[in-house]
Amino acid sequence: MSPFVLNYTRFHHFIIPFMSSTFAPFSRKSAFITELLIIIGLAIVPLFVTFPYRVNIFLSWEGAYRLSQGQVPYKDFGLPLGYGFWLMPALFFKIFGPQLITLVKAQVAMNIIAGLSFRSILKSLHVKAGIRVLSVLLFVLSYSFFNFWPWYNQTVIVYELVGLAFLFRFLTGPEGKTRYLFLFLSALFTFLSFFTKQDGGGLALLLSLALLAYSTLQRRSWLDIPVYLAFYGLVAAVVIVPLLPYGFGYWFNHGQTPHNSRLSLYDIITEVMAASQWIKFYVVMVVLCLVPAFGKWKAFWNNREAMLFTLLTLGILVEAAIFQVTSYTPPDNNIFFHAFAFAFIVSRLQEQLNLKLERWSSFGLATLLVLLWWSGSFWKYLDRVVARIVPHEQVIAGKGDGQVADSSNYAIYNPQISATGENVVSRNNFMLNTDTTDVPTDKWIFSDLWAFKKIYMPPSTVEGMNRLMAMPVVKEKKGDLKLLNMTELTPLAQAMPYRLETGSDYPLWYHLGVGMFNRQLEMFSKKVKGHYYDVVLYEYAAGNNNFFPFALRYELQKHYRKVDEFLAPRRPTNAIIEVFVAQ
């Protein structure tokens, strides 16, 4: 055989198959596997790491703990929300035990559910495989990957996504009576969204109704909305009616006395006009992508998938604009909109520009661009490696105690000295941190208490908990201890343990004007004045508006004796936990 023929044969058998696999379109199977690897692979990352104590996670723990112990919301404790948020954490507490780290495991499940729901929505809209995989990657990176801990402002969106996934199965699936099962499931999870947080859940309901309204007008299927509302009302009645005798109307009463409404038209307009750059950018891009459709409005109206995708995308953007005002903490609650807008815009551009994102070569380049765009989501993990490889400024940190390097130098508050002995001023230290109480997280330590396993806290917090556990009154009374825990260390209820108070007027958490009101403050004040509690733990966070009621601290100072104090487990360490005992 000649060398030419031999070389051609090798090329044919090795290079051509490689080129085919490189440039061949996405198959249904390969797209599905890639999406599962993205959704599940990134979701389980938190299972392999440890965590610092998370601010506000005490609320997630206590609600899940009470439910897992068989307590009934509104009968045994009151809360200004529904209890939908605590269902998954409570289930995981029953399976894995009431540790803080169990909350992370519950959130892993929620992140997987969110990713699968988002994928299902795009699949129902027949978004092409390459764009769908990229959108799933963006959804995970931009929204769920860094949500390690469960929080109701995120759970409300997860339930909404599940409800929308079932709704799109109803709207785009085959005809038949069985499709109404999907409509029922959509109503069920949309109600769970509302019963997790009223603002996000209410917006989810309005978006679902808008999608159903279009379908009704386009198909003239007049029963869809009444059936959906009947399903929604049925689920609501089954959940709410048994709770009515326990003060449900008092607690779940957002926007009316004693609650304060966060729905302010002025605040929404101000936030949109003064900020919301990404939302406004996406709105502009969506409108530009729709320009070709404006001249063919009737054909566009009858293109169900295109119209539903448009309404969904614009609805999500409107929801995000409102949600960022009504649920303002943490500040990135509303970033679920990125992946929806991306999927819509790229889908339209692919049609208009004839992009070939289903080919592996194009998809690979697009993936690198998405990873670069959202590199902030994973950079903190890569940074530890890059810092060892890439040359960067090396300094010798000073003691930060106001001492001078030598008698000839100026007094330096927090000196950073280079290897040559010169003071270093850079983008990393040009502003000095004057907080002398701050404890960097690399100085935090683990507690031996089971409930706090794999969670590290300031040494002062861990040592303070150990002193608390060793107090004579705690050891003597054990489970009969009457303890009021107005701190972020709610897992002490399992560690000590102490008797959890119950009652339809007992709040799940103590933020005055948010989780409890003047009526509950008066109840606690009377108990403190009457020395009802053996021990009271009070967290004094001076910079937070009655995060724990200031008025109760005044009563404690009058009627109880403070025997200890230590840092609260938060960063910056701007709050202390005070230990009071009856005089």
NUDO-326582 format. One line per field, with one value per residue (C-alpha): x, y, z. Coordinates in steps of 0.2 Angstrom, whole numbers. Layout:
BEGIN
c1: c(X / ...) $
c2: c(Y / ...) $
c3: c(Z / ...) $
***
This chain:
BEGIN
c1: c(0 / 7 / 11 / -3 / -16 / -10 / -11 / -28 / -34 / -28 / -36 / -52 / -53 / -47 / -48 / -65 / -74 / -66 / -71 / -89 / -90 / -83 / -94 / -110 / -126 / -131 / -141 / -156 / -147 / -131 / -140 / -150 / -134 / -125 / -139 / -140 / -122 / -123 / -138 / -133 / -115 / -114 / -128 / -119 / -103 / -109 / -109 / -90 / -86 / -88 / -96 / -95 / -111 / -123 / -132 / -151 / -150 / -156 / -174 / -172 / -166 / -180 / -194 / -189 / -185 / -202 / -211 / -200 / -205 / -223 / -228 / -242 / -239 / -250 / -256 / -239 / -230 / -235 / -226 / -231 / -228 / -234 / -225 / -220 / -202 / -199 / -207 / -191 / -179 / -191 / -192 / -173 / -172 / -183 / -171 / -154 / -156 / -158 / -140 / -137 / -128 / -144 / -151 / -137 / -142 / -160 / -154 / -145 / -162 / -170 / -156 / -158 / -177 / -175 / -163 / -174 / -189 / -181 / -175 / -193 / -200 / -187 / -190 / -209 / -206 / -195 / -179 / -165 / -154 / -138 / -147 / -156 / -140 / -131 / -147 / -146 / -128 / -132 / -146 / -136 / -121 / -131 / -144 / -143 / -124 / -120 / -137 / -130 / -142 / -161 / -170 / -188 / -184 / -176 / -188 / -203 / -195 / -191 / -209 / -214 / -203 / -210 / -228 / -223 / -215 / -231 / -241 / -231 / -234 / -252 / -251 / -240 / -243 / -255 / -274 / -284 / -292 / -276 / -267 / -278 / -267 / -253 / -264 / -268 / -250 / -246 / -260 / -253 / -235 / -240 / -250 / -235 / -225 / -238 / -238 / -219 / -219 / -234 / -225 / -216 / -230 / -243 / -233 / -231 / -250 / -252 / -239 / -248 / -265 / -257 / -250 / -267 / -276 / -266 / -270 / -288 / -290 / -279 / -287 / -304 / -303 / -314 / -313 / -294 / -294 / -309 / -302 / -285 / -293 / -304 / -289 / -279 / -294 / -296 / -278 / -278 / -294 / -287 / -271 / -279 / -296 / -288 / -277 / -291 / -295 / -277 / -275 / -270 / -279 / -268 / -251 / -254 / -260 / -247 / -249 / -263 / -261 / -251 / -240 / -232 / -234 / -218 / -227 / -223 / -225 / -213 / -200 / -202 / -201 / -186 / -177 / -181 / -176 / -160 / -154 / -159 / -147 / -148 / -167 / -168 / -155 / -164 / -181 / -172 / -165 / -181 / -190 / -176 / -178 / -196 / -195 / -197 / -213 / -221 / -225 / -232 / -242 / -257 / -244 / -234 / -250 / -255 / -237 / -241 / -223 / -216 / -230 / -229 / -210 / -212 / -225 / -215 / -199 / -207 / -217 / -201 / -192 / -207 / -208 / -189 / -191 / -205 / -197 / -181 / -191 / -203 / -190 / -174 / -163 / -151 / -149 / -148 / -164 / -171 / -157 / -167 / -171 / -155 / -157 / -174 / -169 / -154 / -163 / -176 / -164 / -152 / -166 / -173 / -155 / -152 / -167 / -163 / -144 / -144 / -132 / -127 / -125 / -130 / -113 / -100 / -87 / -99 / -107 / -89 / -85 / -102 / -99 / -83 / -91 / -104 / -91 / -82 / -97 / -102 / -84 / -88 / -99 / -84 / -69 / -67 / -63 / -51 / -43 / -34 / -25 / -22 / -15 / -1 / 4 / 1 / 13 / 5 / 8 / 16 / 15 / 19 / 4 / 6 / -2 / -15 / -12 / -6 / 12 / 26 / 38 / 52 / 55 / 59 / 43 / 25 / 13 / 4 / -13 / -13 / 3 / 7 / 25 / 34 / 49 / 60 / 52 / 41 / 23 / 12 / -4 / -14 / -31 / -32 / -28 / -30 / -44 / -41 / -53 / -56 / -67 / -57 / -70 / -69 / -64 / -59 / -67 / -50 / -49 / -66 / -66 / -78 / -89 / -90 / -109 / -118 / -130 / -116 / -106 / -96 / -100 / -87 / -89 / -79 / -69 / -79 / -95 / -89 / -82 / -97 / -108 / -97 / -98 / -117 / -118 / -108 / -119 / -126 / -144 / -143 / -135 / -148 / -164 / -159 / -175 / -186 / -175 / -186 / -175 / -179 / -167 / -167 / -152 / -146 / -140 / -157 / -149 / -145 / -163 / -156 / -139 / -144 / -159 / -172 / -191 / -197 / -212 / -227 / -244 / -253 / -246 / -228 / -218 / -206 / -193 / -192 / -189 / -201 / -212 / -208 / -208 / -217 / -227 / -231 / -243 / -229 / -217 / -229 / -231 / -212 / -211 / -223 / -214 / -197 / -205 / -212 / -195 / -203 / -187 / -172 / -161 / -163 / -151 / -152 / -143 / -139 / -137 / -136 / -135 / -151 / -168 / -175 / -169 / -171 / -183 / -172 / -187 / -185 / -166 / -171 / -183 / -169 / -157 / -170 / -176 / -162 / -143 / -131 / -118 / -109 / -108 / -99 / -99 / -114 / -109 / -110 / -98 / -94 / -94 / -105 / -117 / -115 / -125 / -129 / -133 / -146 / -151 / -166 / -161) $
c2: c(0 / 17 / 30 / 41 / 28 / 23 / 41 / 44 / 29 / 35 / 52 / 44 / 32 / 44 / 62 / 62 / 54 / 66 / 81 / 73 / 72 / 90 / 98 / 87 / 94 / 91 / 75 / 74 / 62 / 72 / 88 / 79 / 72 / 89 / 97 / 85 / 86 / 105 / 105 / 91 / 92 / 110 / 108 / 95 / 105 / 112 / 94 / 93 / 110 / 118 / 134 / 150 / 153 / 161 / 177 / 175 / 156 / 154 / 157 / 143 / 131 / 135 / 134 / 118 / 111 / 115 / 107 / 92 / 91 / 90 / 108 / 116 / 133 / 147 / 135 / 133 / 148 / 163 / 169 / 183 / 171 / 154 / 139 / 133 / 138 / 126 / 111 / 104 / 109 / 100 / 85 / 84 / 86 / 71 / 61 / 68 / 76 / 94 / 100 / 117 / 108 / 98 / 115 / 115 / 97 / 103 / 118 / 106 / 97 / 114 / 119 / 103 / 105 / 123 / 119 / 104 / 116 / 129 / 116 / 109 / 126 / 129 / 111 / 114 / 130 / 119 / 130 / 122 / 111 / 121 / 137 / 127 / 120 / 137 / 144 / 130 / 134 / 152 / 149 / 138 / 150 / 166 / 160 / 144 / 139 / 151 / 149 / 136 / 140 / 139 / 156 / 160 / 174 / 160 / 146 / 157 / 157 / 139 / 135 / 147 / 138 / 122 / 129 / 137 / 121 / 111 / 126 / 125 / 106 / 111 / 125 / 116 / 98 / 87 / 89 / 78 / 78 / 71 / 88 / 95 / 86 / 97 / 112 / 106 / 103 / 121 / 128 / 118 / 124 / 142 / 142 / 135 / 150 / 162 / 152 / 155 / 173 / 184 / 196 / 183 / 171 / 184 / 189 / 171 / 169 / 185 / 179 / 162 / 170 / 181 / 166 / 157 / 173 / 173 / 154 / 157 / 171 / 163 / 146 / 152 / 139 / 148 / 135 / 136 / 151 / 146 / 128 / 135 / 147 / 133 / 121 / 136 / 140 / 121 / 120 / 136 / 130 / 113 / 122 / 138 / 133 / 121 / 136 / 149 / 146 / 149 / 168 / 165 / 181 / 191 / 183 / 181 / 199 / 207 / 226 / 228 / 232 / 227 / 223 / 236 / 235 / 235 / 238 / 256 / 262 / 276 / 264 / 253 / 268 / 275 / 258 / 255 / 272 / 274 / 257 / 240 / 241 / 223 / 223 / 238 / 231 / 215 / 225 / 235 / 219 / 210 / 224 / 225 / 206 / 208 / 222 / 210 / 203 / 219 / 220 / 202 / 204 / 192 / 178 / 182 / 181 / 164 / 157 / 150 / 146 / 163 / 173 / 162 / 164 / 183 / 185 / 174 / 184 / 201 / 194 / 188 / 205 / 214 / 202 / 205 / 224 / 223 / 209 / 218 / 232 / 221 / 208 / 219 / 208 / 201 / 212 / 199 / 190 / 194 / 188 / 173 / 184 / 183 / 165 / 168 / 184 / 176 / 161 / 172 / 184 / 171 / 161 / 176 / 181 / 163 / 164 / 181 / 178 / 160 / 156 / 137 / 135 / 116 / 112 / 107 / 120 / 135 / 128 / 127 / 145 / 151 / 141 / 149 / 166 / 162 / 156 / 172 / 182 / 174 / 170 / 179 / 164 / 152 / 163 / 163 / 144 / 147 / 162 / 151 / 142 / 157 / 167 / 153 / 154 / 172 / 185 / 198 / 210 / 202 / 212 / 208 / 213 / 223 / 220 / 234 / 240 / 257 / 253 / 261 / 251 / 261 / 277 / 287 / 282 / 289 / 280 / 267 / 261 / 245 / 244 / 233 / 233 / 226 / 216 / 232 / 239 / 252 / 256 / 248 / 258 / 249 / 245 / 232 / 243 / 262 / 263 / 257 / 246 / 254 / 240 / 234 / 220 / 212 / 194 / 188 / 171 / 163 / 165 / 156 / 139 / 124 / 120 / 102 / 104 / 91 / 104 / 115 / 102 / 108 / 126 / 138 / 153 / 167 / 159 / 171 / 163 / 145 / 149 / 158 / 143 / 132 / 143 / 143 / 124 / 123 / 135 / 127 / 131 / 124 / 107 / 106 / 109 / 102 / 99 / 109 / 124 / 140 / 149 / 163 / 163 / 180 / 176 / 169 / 153 / 144 / 127 / 128 / 121 / 104 / 106 / 110 / 106 / 118 / 119 / 128 / 139 / 137 / 146 / 155 / 171 / 166 / 172 / 161 / 176 / 192 / 206 / 219 / 225 / 210 / 194 / 200 / 216 / 226 / 213 / 200 / 213 / 216 / 198 / 195 / 211 / 204 / 188 / 196 / 207 / 192 / 183 / 169 / 163 / 155 / 161 / 174 / 175 / 192 / 198 / 216 / 222 / 241 / 244 / 234 / 242 / 231 / 215 / 210 / 222 / 235 / 238 / 221 / 223 / 238 / 227 / 213 / 226 / 231 / 214 / 201 / 200 / 199 / 186 / 184 / 191 / 185 / 189 / 185 / 173 / 186 / 196 / 210 / 206 / 220 / 212 / 204 / 190 / 194 / 181 / 186 / 175 / 179 / 189) $
c3: c(0 / -5 / 9 / 1 / 3 / 20 / 26 / 18 / 27 / 44 / 41 / 36 / 51 / 64 / 59 / 51 / 66 / 77 / 66 / 65 / 84 / 86 / 74 / 74 / 81 / 99 / 101 / 112 / 123 / 124 / 129 / 142 / 150 / 149 / 158 / 172 / 175 / 176 / 187 / 199 / 198 / 203 / 216 / 226 / 228 / 245 / 252 / 252 / 261 / 278 / 281 / 292 / 302 / 290 / 296 / 298 / 296 / 314 / 307 / 294 / 308 / 321 / 309 / 302 / 319 / 326 / 311 / 313 / 331 / 326 / 330 / 320 / 313 / 320 / 334 / 342 / 334 / 324 / 308 / 296 / 281 / 276 / 281 / 263 / 266 / 280 / 272 / 264 / 278 / 290 / 280 / 279 / 298 / 300 / 288 / 293 / 310 / 315 / 312 / 304 / 290 / 286 / 280 / 266 / 261 / 259 / 249 / 237 / 234 / 231 / 219 / 209 / 208 / 202 / 189 / 182 / 183 / 173 / 160 / 159 / 155 / 141 / 134 / 134 / 123 / 112 / 114 / 104 / 113 / 112 / 119 / 132 / 139 / 139 / 148 / 161 / 164 / 166 / 177 / 189 / 189 / 191 / 203 / 212 / 213 / 227 / 236 / 249 / 262 / 261 / 263 / 259 / 246 / 236 / 240 / 234 / 217 / 217 / 220 / 206 / 194 / 198 / 196 / 179 / 173 / 176 / 168 / 152 / 151 / 152 / 139 / 126 / 129 / 120 / 122 / 133 / 150 / 158 / 155 / 168 / 181 / 176 / 179 / 196 / 200 / 193 / 205 / 220 / 218 / 214 / 230 / 239 / 232 / 239 / 256 / 256 / 253 / 249 / 237 / 226 / 227 / 222 / 207 / 202 / 202 / 191 / 179 / 178 / 175 / 161 / 152 / 154 / 148 / 132 / 129 / 133 / 120 / 107 / 108 / 115 / 129 / 142 / 155 / 158 / 170 / 180 / 182 / 187 / 200 / 207 / 209 / 218 / 229 / 234 / 239 / 248 / 258 / 262 / 269 / 277 / 284 / 298 / 303 / 305 / 324 / 329 / 324 / 306 / 301 / 313 / 307 / 289 / 286 / 275 / 273 / 286 / 304 / 313 / 298 / 287 / 268 / 258 / 241 / 237 / 220 / 223 / 229 / 213 / 201 / 210 / 210 / 192 / 186 / 197 / 196 / 189 / 174 / 169 / 169 / 158 / 147 / 144 / 141 / 128 / 120 / 120 / 112 / 98 / 96 / 93 / 80 / 65 / 73 / 75 / 56 / 56 / 72 / 68 / 63 / 79 / 90 / 83 / 86 / 103 / 108 / 103 / 112 / 128 / 128 / 126 / 140 / 151 / 149 / 151 / 166 / 174 / 171 / 179 / 193 / 197 / 196 / 210 / 220 / 222 / 232 / 242 / 246 / 248 / 258 / 253 / 238 / 225 / 228 / 211 / 199 / 193 / 178 / 169 / 162 / 156 / 147 / 140 / 133 / 125 / 117 / 110 / 103 / 94 / 88 / 82 / 71 / 64 / 62 / 59 / 73 / 74 / 93 / 92 / 85 / 98 / 91 / 92 / 109 / 116 / 112 / 119 / 135 / 138 / 135 / 148 / 160 / 158 / 160 / 177 / 183 / 199 / 204 / 205 / 205 / 224 / 223 / 209 / 217 / 230 / 216 / 205 / 220 / 222 / 203 / 197 / 205 / 215 / 229 / 244 / 260 / 278 / 288 / 304 / 321 / 318 / 336 / 333 / 336 / 326 / 316 / 324 / 333 / 317 / 308 / 309 / 319 / 308 / 313 / 302 / 294 / 279 / 275 / 260 / 260 / 258 / 274 / 265 / 269 / 256 / 249 / 236 / 230 / 244 / 259 / 254 / 266 / 284 / 294 / 311 / 317 / 332 / 336 / 319 / 318 / 301 / 296 / 295 / 313 / 317 / 324 / 325 / 340 / 348 / 349 / 337 / 330 / 324 / 316 / 300 / 305 / 311 / 322 / 331 / 345 / 357 / 352 / 354 / 371 / 376 / 371 / 381 / 397 / 394 / 393 / 410 / 420 / 435 / 432 / 414 / 421 / 435 / 426 / 409 / 399 / 411 / 409 / 405 / 393 / 381 / 367 / 358 / 348 / 332 / 341 / 339 / 337 / 356 / 358 / 352 / 360 / 378 / 377 / 384 / 383 / 368 / 371 / 361 / 358 / 345 / 351 / 352 / 337 / 327 / 327 / 336 / 324 / 330 / 316 / 305 / 314 / 330 / 335 / 350 / 357 / 358 / 365 / 379 / 383 / 384 / 395 / 407 / 408 / 411 / 425 / 433 / 432 / 422 / 414 / 422 / 408 / 395 / 380 / 371 / 356 / 356 / 338 / 340 / 321 / 316 / 319 / 333 / 326 / 344 / 353 / 362 / 374 / 381 / 384 / 395 / 405 / 407 / 414 / 427 / 432 / 428 / 431 / 417 / 420 / 403 / 386 / 370 / 351 / 340 / 325 / 312 / 301 / 304 / 322 / 327 / 339 / 356 / 365 / 383 / 396 / 409 / 424 / 436 / 452) $
***
